[in-house]
Amino acid sequence: MQLKYRVLLSFLVIVLGYKLMITAFRWMNLASDAALYGGIVVLVVTVVGVLTAVRSLWRRT
């Protein structure tokens, strides 16, 4: 894969991860326990998913 596509896909993954993290923090700020736990789950899945996606993009030769 060419360098410009790797950079573009990495940027796209990071922006989508940022959007999901904003949503997770908004849920965690609600008064409900379910929203808090849902926000924590989304936050953890987002961090792991973004790191895995970016790592797999740059690891392939």
C-alpha positions as CSV (number, residue, x, y, z in Angstrom):
1,M,0.0,0.0,0.0
2,Q,1.3,3.4,-0.9
3,L,2.4,5.9,1.8
4,K,-0.3,8.5,1.0
5,Y,-3.1,5.9,1.4
6,R,-1.7,4.7,4.7
7,V,-1.6,8.3,6.0
8,L,-5.1,9.0,4.7
9,L,-6.5,5.8,6.2
10,S,-4.7,6.4,9.5
11,F,-6.2,9.9,9.6
12,L,-9.7,8.6,8.9
13,V,-9.4,5.9,11.7
14,I,-8.1,8.5,14.2
15,V,-10.9,11.0,13.4
16,L,-13.6,8.3,13.7
17,G,-12.0,7.2,17.0
18,Y,-12.1,10.8,18.2
19,K,-15.8,11.0,17.4
20,L,-16.5,7.8,19.2
21,M,-14.5,9.0,22.2
22,I,-16.5,12.3,22.3
23,T,-19.7,10.2,22.3
24,A,-18.4,8.0,25.1
25,F,-17.5,10.9,27.3
26,R,-20.9,12.5,26.7
27,W,-22.5,9.2,27.8
28,M,-20.3,9.0,30.8
29,N,-21.5,12.5,31.9
30,L,-25.1,11.4,32.0
31,A,-26.8,10.6,35.4
32,S,-27.6,7.0,34.5
33,D,-25.4,4.1,35.6
34,A,-26.1,2.3,32.3
35,A,-24.9,5.3,30.4
36,L,-21.7,5.4,32.5
37,Y,-20.9,1.7,31.9
38,G,-21.8,2.0,28.2
39,G,-19.5,5.0,27.9
40,I,-16.7,3.1,29.5
41,V,-17.2,0.1,27.2
42,V,-17.3,2.3,24.1
43,L,-14.2,4.2,25.3
44,V,-12.2,1.0,25.9
45,V,-13.3,-0.6,22.6
46,T,-12.5,2.6,20.7
47,V,-9.0,2.9,22.1
48,V,-8.2,-0.8,21.5
49,G,-9.8,-0.6,18.0
50,V,-8.0,2.5,16.9
51,L,-4.6,1.3,18.1
52,T,-5.1,-2.1,16.4
53,A,-6.3,-0.6,13.1
54,V,-3.4,1.9,12.9
55,R,-0.9,-0.7,13.9
56,S,-2.2,-3.2,11.3
57,L,-2.1,-0.4,8.6
58,W,1.5,0.4,9.2
59,R,2.7,-3.1,9.9
60,R,1.9,-4.5,6.4
61,T,4.6,-4.0,3.9
